[in-house]
């Protein structure tokens, strides 16, 4: 616990140095310590409020619209860090193990790692599709190769429904 306190103190010092002390209206140290206190890896559940704070922080960190990230997370897992799909996708952002590994995600079941990887992947997709959010969302679901092949949303019912749900939540 002492080392965590030192880390939090260091974060506060850095925040003060750069005059940036909030993450969506919350002290980042409080977000971190709140997430640490509710760490699902140690048998405790993350509250959806903690998940929302992590999403807000991570979206801001990578320059992705937090409403978009929240919409993807809601459609993927309903903000649950414990969900594993029948295809093997894991966590809040439903990362496939291979995708997570390629992103350097250490623990897909840790909401912080999972969300960080998912947001970085979403940012990569947005960039690779020249800012086209619809294509990026479709690629998040069906893979970038399918979106490239069809030059847009692939004609898969699951992907069309997925894109519609995410985009409805973004508005």
Protein Blocks (a to p, Z undefined) as FASTA:
>chain_A
ZZmmmmmmmmmmmmmmnopabeehiafklmmmmmmmmomknopacdfklmmmmmmmmmmm
nopafklmmmmmmmmnnopakbccfkopacjkopafklmmmnopablmlmklmmmmmmmm
mmmmmmmnnopaklmmmmmmnopklmmmnopacfbfklmmmmmmmmmmmZZ
